[in-house]
Amino acid sequence: MGTTVVQGYLEGIVFAVGKNSYFGSIAKSTLEIPKETAFKKIMDNFAKVLSYFAIFLILILIITNQIKGGVISLNELLIFSIVLAVAIVPEMMPLMTVLSLSIASLDLAKKGAIVKRLSAIEDLGTIEILCTDKTGTITQNKLELIGIKSKNESDFVYYFLIDYYLLENNNPYNLAISAKLNQNIKYENVKTLNFEPFDPIKRSEIINILKDNQNIKVIKGSPENVLNYVYENKELDDYKNWLKIFEEEDKKGLRTLALAIESNNKKEFLGLASFKDPLKETAKEAIDLAKKLNLKIKILTGDSPYVSKNVALELGLIKEDEEIITGDFIRNIEDKKLQEIAEKYTVFARMLPEDKERILKVLQKNNFVGFLGEGINDSPGLKIANVAIVVDTASDIAKELSDILLKEKDLKLIVESIKKGRETLENLGKYVKHTMSDNFGNLTAVSILTMFLNYIPLTPIQILLTNFLTDIPIVAIAKDKVDVEDIKYRVDFSPFVLFSLSLILGIVAGFINILTYLIFKNYEVDYIRSMIFFVTTMTGLLVYFSIRTKKIFIKSKPSPFSFIIVLLSVILTVIFLQVYPLNKIFGLKPIYKSHTLYILLLLAAFFIFTEIFKLIFYKIKPDAI
């Protein structure tokens, strides 16, 4: 179970089955790890805060009315309070969320990133750290042979390519040497006895052959491991010379593979080959974009420290004096110390799958983390990551656990997906800010006025109508432009920050609504309600142009579609207010032309003060939604 036979044959001994097997233990740990989206947790907390606030205000209304002697009937007040509580809730949020995520998912699919879990796009926007491997993601995984260090190069090539010709083992190392030398080697009187594929722990592969009736073991792998296998005495000059050669090649940032043979209990080190794995053309673009987004990239690789460092330096990910952390080191430290190291350093070399999982766990204590994995052993890491990313050539279990499936293993595609996630969250935030600032304005103004009047300033049906009209621009928000400055940090969607901003903007809107009442308080009740309704609706539409950017509104141009949608909402508002019999149905009165100037001044004051308070807020909290 969990084994795919690619080539050759095997003999196995069954010592564990089901959950007791290694594959079963991975499946068990995968099932035991819960996964909840970051966005869902944030919105759940925000909903609780919102509910408590609404209940508090409603209780104040009821208590105040009773203190005044019940001037408003309890039945009327209860209906009004329920409608008010419903109106403050961003009821179009599910529609807005699905619409925004679907549009983003379609855009990502066109680029080659298939979204398996729609809510993963929300989580993409919260990612602060991306943990990725190096080979194939940052580099091309198309090796180029730089040189062979051997006393007998022909023997070295003969034994190095034996699995390539006899077993069709087309790994990148074999392909690089075959392409460079362009030799057609003949293996006469050679028979394969057995083949042990590359072991990530032993860091070597073994092939046993029968050549001219002589058993020969061919060992190919990392120079450290192969040298240790061949030379038991580390004081020999031969061992020291080969080790020095390897270290020199390693310091150049070259990937090296050593070769040895064993026959009749005699071991012989044949030499080593050096390869270069060029950077992908898009790698530097990806890093530049990540820096603009303040996205931290951490490399978790099985390659040597020097090779990993060379790639990171070439990309500009680290400075020359930054230390490279190895798997051997982190296996000997506790999680508390590992957390400090994982936060501080960028490149982690000679990593085993278990090491990657530990790093992900400690990073997630203070950060939202994305992880690119592909093997069966990466499964627990993929499960615990906020966003699990795999390539479509990954193992079946890895693909099953993935949130994002890449058609191509490319760092730029991943970073662009994170950018799209942030843009989507930013637009969702615009809707929440737009709706909540308007709703908070209604709630605070109407609640305060209700405490002092012997009638309710807006009827329940009028509250629902203004709520409907101000929600129309959400169609434009889903496809709205997003300024790069607005997504240069992970979106802070914390309930407290979101509630604070909504309350501040709502107080401005509420103040304008109260001022509207004070100006027209001597008119009949229906006309006062009509003026409050119109000003409330217009402020709810105007606020869209302010909250859609953190900059001064004139520095960020919305799309023409946005203007059309808002204009449509304004026209509908005027129709409901001025046209008979619609205005009669909603208890509204046409507005006098002589009051137009007052309305324009009120709306101008609202917009100016909203802009001022918005700019102050974002100066204090630049990373807020």
C-alpha positions in Angstrom: 0.0 0.0 0.0 1.4 3.4 -1.0 4.2 1.8 -3.2 4.6 2.4 -6.9 6.9 0.1 -8.8 8.7 2.1 -11.5 11.3 -0.4 -12.6 13.0 -3.6 -11.6 11.8 -6.1 -9.1 11.8 -6.6 -5.4 11.4 -9.1 -2.6 9.5 -8.0 0.5 9.0 -9.2 4.1 5.6 -8.1 5.7 6.3 -6.9 9.2 3.4 -4.5 9.6 0.1 -3.8 7.9 -2.6 -1.1 7.9 -2.2 1.6 10.6 0.9 -0.1 12.0 2.8 0.4 8.7 4.8 3.6 8.0 2.4 4.7 5.3 -0.5 4.0 7.7 1.2 6.1 10.5 1.4 9.0 8.0 -2.3 8.6 7.1 -3.2 8.5 10.8 -1.2 11.6 11.6 -2.8 13.3 8.7 -6.3 12.5 9.9 -5.5 13.7 13.4 -4.5 17.1 12.3 -7.5 19.5 12.2 -7.6 22.2 9.5 -9.6 25.4 9.8 -9.3 28.4 7.5 -7.8 31.5 8.9 -10.4 33.7 7.2 -13.2 31.6 8.8 -11.8 32.0 12.3 -11.4 35.8 11.8 -15.0 36.2 10.5 -16.4 34.0 13.3 -14.8 36.3 15.9 -16.0 39.4 14.1 -19.5 38.1 14.0 -19.4 37.6 17.8 -18.2 41.1 18.4 -20.9 42.5 16.1 -23.6 40.4 17.7 -22.7 41.6 21.2 -22.6 45.3 20.1 -26.1 45.0 18.4 -27.6 43.3 21.4 -26.1 45.9 23.7 -27.6 48.8 21.7 -31.0 47.1 21.4 -31.2 46.6 25.2 -30.2 50.3 25.7 -33.1 51.3 23.3 -35.7 49.2 25.2 -34.5 50.3 28.6 -34.4 54.0 27.6 -37.9 53.7 26.1 -39.2 52.2 29.3 -37.6 55.0 31.4 -39.4 57.5 29.1 -42.7 55.8 30.0 -43.0 53.7 26.9 -43.8 56.5 24.4 -43.1 54.0 21.7 -45.2 50.8 22.0 -43.2 47.8 23.0 -44.5 45.8 20.0 -43.4 48.5 17.5 -40.0 48.9 19.3 -39.3 45.1 19.2 -40.0 44.9 15.5 -37.9 48.0 14.9 -35.0 46.5 17.0 -35.1 43.2 15.2 -35.0 44.9 11.8 -32.2 47.1 13.1 -30.2 44.0 14.3 -30.8 42.3 10.9 -29.8 45.4 9.0 -26.4 45.7 10.7 -25.4 42.2 9.6 -23.6 42.2 6.2 -26.2 39.8 4.8 -24.6 39.9 1.3 -21.3 38.6 2.7 -21.9 35.0 1.6 -22.8 36.1 -2.0 -19.9 38.6 -2.1 -17.4 35.9 -0.8 -18.5 33.3 -3.3 -18.5 35.8 -6.1 -15.0 37.1 -5.3 -13.5 33.7 -4.7 -15.0 32.3 -7.9 -13.6 35.2 -10.0 -10.2 34.8 -8.4 -10.3 31.0 -8.9 -11.0 31.5 -12.6 -8.1 33.9 -12.9 -5.7 31.5 -11.1 -6.8 28.6 -13.3 -5.9 30.6 -16.4 -2.4 31.0 -15.0 -2.1 27.3 -14.2 -3.1 27.1 -10.5 -6.1 25.0 -9.9 -8.0 25.8 -6.6 -9.3 22.7 -5.0 -10.7 24.4 -1.9 -12.3 27.7 -2.7 -11.7 29.2 0.8 -8.0 28.6 0.2 -7.9 31.8 -1.8 -8.8 33.6 1.4 -6.0 31.9 3.2 -3.6 32.7 0.4 -4.2 36.4 1.3 -3.2 35.8 4.9 0.1 34.0 4.1 3.2 35.7 5.7 5.7 32.9 5.1 6.0 30.6 2.1 8.1 27.4 2.7 9.3 25.8 -0.5 11.9 23.5 -1.8 14.6 24.6 -4.3 14.9 22.0 -7.0 12.3 22.6 -9.8 10.7 25.5 -8.0 13.5 28.0 -8.0 15.9 26.1 -10.2 15.1 24.4 -13.5 16.0 20.9 -12.4 17.8 20.5 -15.7 21.3 19.8 -14.6 24.3 20.8 -16.6 27.5 18.7 -16.2 30.4 21.1 -15.2 33.1 18.5 -14.8 34.2 15.0 -13.6 37.0 14.5 -11.0 38.3 11.0 -11.4 41.5 9.1 -11.9 39.8 7.1 -14.7 37.0 9.1 -16.3 36.0 6.3 -18.7 35.5 3.9 -15.8 33.6 6.6 -13.9 31.2 7.2 -16.8 30.8 3.5 -17.5 29.6 2.7 -13.9 27.8 6.0 -13.4 25.5 5.4 -16.4 24.9 1.7 -15.8 21.4 2.2 -14.4 20.7 4.7 -17.2 21.3 2.1 -20.0 20.3 -1.1 -18.2 17.3 0.1 -16.2 16.3 3.3 -18.1 16.8 5.4 -15.0 16.3 8.8 -16.5 17.2 10.9 -13.5 18.5 14.5 -14.1 22.1 13.4 -13.3 22.2 10.6 -15.8 20.6 12.8 -18.5 23.1 15.6 -17.9 26.2 13.3 -18.3 24.7 11.4 -21.2 23.9 14.7 -23.0 27.3 16.3 -22.3 29.4 13.3 -23.3 27.2 12.0 -26.1 28.6 8.5 -25.9 26.9 5.3 -26.7 28.3 2.9 -24.1 27.9 -0.8 -24.7 27.4 -3.1 -21.6 28.3 -6.6 -22.8 28.2 -9.5 -20.4 26.6 -7.3 -17.8 23.5 -8.4 -15.9 21.5 -6.5 -13.3 21.0 -8.4 -10.1 19.1 -5.9 -8.0 18.6 -2.1 -7.7 18.0 0.0 -4.5 16.6 3.4 -5.5 17.9 6.6 -3.9 17.3 6.6 -0.2 16.8 10.2 1.2 18.2 9.1 4.6 21.3 7.2 3.3 21.5 9.7 0.4 22.6 7.1 -2.0 21.4 4.4 -4.4 22.9 1.0 -5.0 22.9 -1.3 -8.0 24.3 -4.8 -7.9 25.5 -6.2 -11.3 27.1 -9.4 -12.6 29.9 -8.5 -15.0 32.0 -11.2 -16.5 30.7 -13.6 -13.8 31.9 -11.1 -11.1 29.6 -9.5 -8.5 30.0 -5.8 -8.4 28.2 -3.3 -6.2 27.9 0.2 -7.6 27.2 3.0 -5.0 26.1 6.4 -6.2 25.2 9.3 -3.9 26.3 12.3 -1.9 30.1 12.6 -1.6 30.0 12.6 2.2 28.1 9.4 2.4 29.9 7.6 -0.3 33.3 8.6 1.1 32.3 7.4 4.6 31.2 4.1 3.0 34.5 3.5 1.2 37.0 4.9 3.7 36.8 3.6 7.3 40.1 5.3 8.1 39.5 9.0 7.8 43.2 9.8 8.3 44.2 8.4 4.8 45.5 11.0 2.4 43.3 9.7 -0.3 40.2 10.3 1.8 41.3 13.9 2.7 42.1 14.7 -0.9 38.7 13.6 -2.2 37.0 15.4 0.7 38.9 18.6 -0.1 37.9 18.3 -3.8 34.2 17.8 -2.8 34.3 20.8 -0.4 35.8 23.0 -3.1 33.1 22.1 -5.6 30.5 22.4 -2.9 31.6 26.0 -2.0 31.2 26.9 -5.7 27.5 26.1 -5.3 27.7 23.0 -7.5 25.7 19.9 -6.9 28.0 16.9 -6.7 27.4 13.2 -6.9 30.1 10.6 -6.0 30.6 7.1 -7.3 32.2 4.0 -5.8 32.3 0.3 -6.6 32.8 -2.8 -4.3 33.9 -6.2 -5.5 35.4 -9.1 -3.6 35.1 -7.0 -0.4 37.3 -4.4 -1.9 35.9 -0.8 -2.1 37.1 1.7 -4.6 36.2 5.4 -4.8 35.9 6.3 -8.5 35.4 10.0 -8.2 32.7 12.6 -8.4 30.8 14.7 -11.0 29.8 18.3 -10.5 26.6 19.8 -11.9 24.9 23.2 -12.1 21.2 23.6 -11.8 20.4 27.0 -13.4 17.9 29.3 -11.8 14.5 29.6 -13.5 14.1 32.7 -15.6 11.1 33.7 -13.4 12.8 33.1 -10.1 14.2 36.6 -9.6 10.9 38.1 -10.7 9.1 36.0 -8.0 11.5 37.1 -5.3 11.1 40.8 -6.3 7.4 40.4 -6.2 7.6 38.7 -2.8 9.6 41.6 -1.5 7.0 44.0 -2.6 4.4 42.0 -0.8 6.7 41.6 2.3 6.3 37.9 1.9 9.0 35.8 3.5 10.4 32.9 1.4 12.0 30.1 3.3 13.9 27.3 1.4 13.6 23.8 2.9 15.8 21.6 0.8 17.6 18.3 0.9 20.6 19.8 -0.9 23.9 20.7 0.7 24.3 23.9 2.7 26.7 25.5 0.1 24.6 24.7 -2.9 21.5 26.1 -1.1 23.4 29.2 0.0 24.7 29.8 -3.5 21.2 29.8 -4.9 19.8 32.0 -2.2 22.6 34.5 -2.7 22.1 34.5 -6.5 18.4 35.3 -5.9 19.2 38.0 -3.3 17.3 36.1 -0.6 20.1 36.3 2.0 23.3 38.1 2.7 26.8 36.6 2.5 27.1 36.3 6.3 23.8 34.6 6.9 24.1 31.1 8.4 22.5 28.1 6.7 20.7 25.8 9.1 21.0 22.0 8.6 18.8 19.1 9.4 21.4 17.6 11.7 21.4 20.7 13.8 17.7 21.1 14.3 17.2 17.4 15.2 19.2 18.1 18.3 17.3 21.2 19.6 13.9 21.7 21.3 10.9 23.3 19.6 11.3 26.6 21.6 14.8 27.1 20.2 13.8 25.9 16.8 11.0 28.5 16.7 13.6 31.3 17.2 15.8 29.8 14.5 13.0 29.2 12.0 11.8 32.8 12.4 15.3 34.2 12.0 16.9 32.2 9.1 15.9 31.7 5.5 17.6 28.6 4.2 17.4 25.1 5.7 19.5 22.4 4.0 19.8 18.6 4.3 16.2 18.5 5.4 14.2 15.3 6.0 10.4 15.4 5.7 10.1 15.2 9.5 12.3 18.3 9.8 10.1 20.2 7.4 7.0 19.3 9.5 8.7 20.6 12.7 9.6 23.8 11.1 6.1 24.3 9.8 4.6 23.7 13.2 6.8 26.2 15.0 6.4 28.8 12.3 2.6 28.5 12.5 2.6 29.6 16.2 2.9 33.2 15.1 2.4 33.2 11.4 0.2 32.0 8.5 2.3 29.6 6.5 2.0 28.2 2.9 3.9 25.0 2.1 4.9 23.4 -1.2 5.2 19.6 -1.0 5.0 16.6 -3.3 6.0 13.3 -1.7 4.1 11.0 0.6 6.3 12.0 3.5 5.2 15.6 3.0 1.6 14.7 3.8 1.5 15.8 7.5 3.2 19.1 6.6 0.6 19.7 3.8 -2.2 18.9 6.3 -1.1 21.4 8.9 -0.1 24.2 6.6 -2.6 27.0 6.2 -2.4 26.5 2.4 -1.1 23.3 1.0 0.4 23.6 -2.5 1.5 20.7 -4.7 2.3 20.1 -8.4 0.1 17.8 -10.4 2.9 15.3 -10.7 3.0 14.8 -6.9 2.0 11.6 -5.1 -1.7 10.8 -4.9 -2.0 11.5 -1.2 -0.2 14.8 -1.5 -2.6 15.9 -4.2 -5.6 14.7 -2.1 -4.4 17.0 0.8 -3.7 20.0 -1.4 -5.6 23.2 -1.6 -3.8 24.5 -4.7 -2.7 22.2 -7.5 -0.1 23.7 -9.8 0.2 22.7 -13.5 3.8 23.8 -13.3 6.3 23.9 -10.4 7.1 27.6 -10.5 7.8 30.0 -7.6 6.5 33.0 -9.5 3.1 31.3 -10.0 2.9 30.6 -6.3 3.7 34.2 -5.3 1.3 35.6 -7.9 -1.4 33.3 -6.4 -0.7 34.8 -3.0 -0.9 38.3 -4.5 -4.3 37.3 -6.0 -5.4 36.0 -2.6 -4.5 39.4 -1.0 -6.3 41.3 -3.7 -9.4 39.1 -3.1 -9.3 39.6 0.7 -8.8 43.4 0.1 -12.0 43.5 -2.0 -13.9 41.5 0.6 -12.6 43.9 3.2 -13.9 46.8 1.0 -17.4 45.2 1.1 -17.3 44.8 4.9 -16.0 48.3 5.4 -18.6 49.7 3.0 -21.5 47.8 4.6 -20.5 48.1 8.2 -19.7 51.9 8.1 -23.1 52.5 6.5 -24.9 50.1 8.9 -23.1 51.4 11.9 -24.1 54.9 10.8 -27.7 53.8 10.7 -27.5 51.9 14.0 -25.8 54.7 16.0 -27.9 57.6 14.5 -31.2 55.8 14.7 -30.6 54.4 18.1 -29.5 57.8 19.6 -32.5 59.6 18.0 -34.9 56.9 19.2 -33.7 57.5 22.8 -34.8 61.1 22.6 -37.8 61.0 20.3 -41.3 59.8 20.8 -41.2 58.1 17.4 -38.7 55.9 15.5 -36.7 58.0 12.9 -36.8 55.3 10.2 -39.5 52.6 9.8 -38.4 49.0 9.5 -39.3 48.9 5.8 -37.2 52.1 5.2 -34.2 50.6 7.0 -34.5 47.5 4.8 -34.8 49.6 1.6 -31.7 51.7 2.4 -29.9 48.5 3.2 -30.8 47.1 -0.2 -29.9 50.2 -2.2 -26.5 50.6 -0.5 -25.6 46.9 -1.2 -26.0 47.2 -5.0 -22.3 48.4 -5.5 -21.0 45.0 -4.2 -21.2 43.8 -7.9 -18.5 46.3 -8.7 -16.4 45.6 -5.6 -15.9 42.0 -6.6 -13.8 43.1 -9.6 -12.5 46.3 -8.3 -8.9 47.4 -8.8 -6.5 47.0 -5.9 -3.6 49.3 -5.3 -0.2 47.6 -4.8 0.3 49.7 -1.7 -2.8 48.2 -0.1 -1.4 44.6 -0.3 2.2 45.2 0.6 1.5 43.5 3.9 -0.5 40.5 4.9 -4.1 41.7 5.2 -4.9 42.3 8.9 -8.4 41.1 9.1 -8.5 41.1 12.9 -12.0 41.5 14.5 -10.9 44.3 16.7 -9.3 46.4 13.9 -12.2 45.7 11.6 -14.7 46.7 14.3 -12.8 49.8 15.2 -12.6 51.1 11.6 -16.3 50.3 11.0 -17.2 52.1 14.2 -15.1 55.2 13.4 -16.6 55.5 9.9 -20.0 54.7 11.2 -19.8 57.5 13.8 -19.1 60.0 11.0 -22.1 58.8 9.1 -24.2 58.7 12.3 -23.2 62.3 13.1 -24.4 63.5 9.6 -27.7 61.6 10.1 -28.3 63.3 13.4 -27.3 66.7 11.9 -29.9 66.0 9.2 -32.6 65.5 11.8 -31.6 68.7 13.6 -31.8 70.8 10.4 -35.3 69.4 9.5 -36.7 68.6 12.9 -39.5 71.2 12.6 -41.0 69.4 9.6 -43.6 66.6 9.7 -42.5 63.1 10.7 -42.7 61.5 7.3 -40.6 64.3 5.7 -38.0 64.0 8.4 -37.8 60.3 7.8 -37.5 60.9 4.1 -34.6 63.3 4.6 -32.8 60.8 7.0 -33.5 58.0 4.5 -32.1 59.9 1.6 -29.0 61.2 3.4 -28.4 57.7 4.9 -28.6 56.0 1.5 -26.4 58.6 -0.2 -23.7 58.4 2.4 -23.8 54.6 2.1 -23.2 55.0 -1.6 -20.6 57.7 -1.4 -18.5 55.9 1.2 -17.6 53.3 -1.5 -15.3 55.8 -3.2 -13.5 56.5 0.0 -13.1 53.0 1.5 -11.9 51.3 -1.7 -8.4 52.8 -1.2 -6.2 53.6 1.8 -4.9 56.6 -0.1 -6.7 59.9 -0.8 -9.6 58.8 -3.1 -8.5 60.9 -6.1 -5.2 58.9 -6.3 -7.0 55.6 -7.0 -9.4 55.6 -9.9 -12.2 53.0 -9.7 -13.3 51.3 -12.9 -16.0 52.9 -15.1 -18.2 49.9 -14.1 -18.1 51.1 -10.5 -19.3 54.6 -11.5 -22.2 53.1 -13.5 -23.3 50.8 -10.6 -23.2 53.6 -8.1 -25.0 56.0 -10.5 -27.7 53.3 -10.9 -28.1 53.1 -7.2 -28.5 56.9 -6.9 -31.2 56.8 -9.7 -33.1 54.1 -7.9 -32.9 56.0 -4.6 -34.4 59.1 -6.3 -37.1 57.0 -7.9 -38.1 55.4 -4.6 -38.2 58.8 -3.0 -39.8 61.0 -5.6 -42.0 58.8 -7.7 -45.6 57.9 -6.7 -46.8 55.3 -5.7 -43.4 53.8 -4.7 -42.7 56.6 -2.2 -46.1 56.0 -0.6 -45.5 52.3 -0.2 -42.4 53.0 1.8 -43.8 56.0 3.7 -41.6 58.6 2.0 -42.2 62.1 0.9 -40.7 63.9 -2.1 -37.8 66.3 -1.2 -38.3 70.0 -1.8 -35.9 71.5 -4.3 -35.1 74.3 -1.9 -33.4 71.7 0.3 -31.0 70.4 -2.3 -28.1 72.7 -1.2 -28.5 71.5 2.4 -28.2 67.9 1.2 -25.2 68.6 -0.9 -23.4 70.3 2.0 -24.2 67.4 4.4 -22.9 64.9 1.8 -19.7 67.0 1.2 -19.1 67.2 5.0 -19.6 63.5 5.3 -17.1 62.6 2.6 -14.5 65.1 3.8 -14.6 63.9 7.4 -14.7 60.2 6.3 -11.5 60.8 4.2 -9.8 62.5 7.1 -10.6 59.8 9.7 -9.7 57.1 7.1 -6.3 58.6 6.4 -5.5 59.0 10.1 -6.6 55.4 10.8 -4.4 53.9 8.1 -1.4 56.0 9.2 -1.7 54.3 12.6 -2.6 50.9 11.2 -1.1 50.7 7.6 -1.6 46.9 7.4 -5.2 46.9 8.4 -7.8 45.7 5.9 
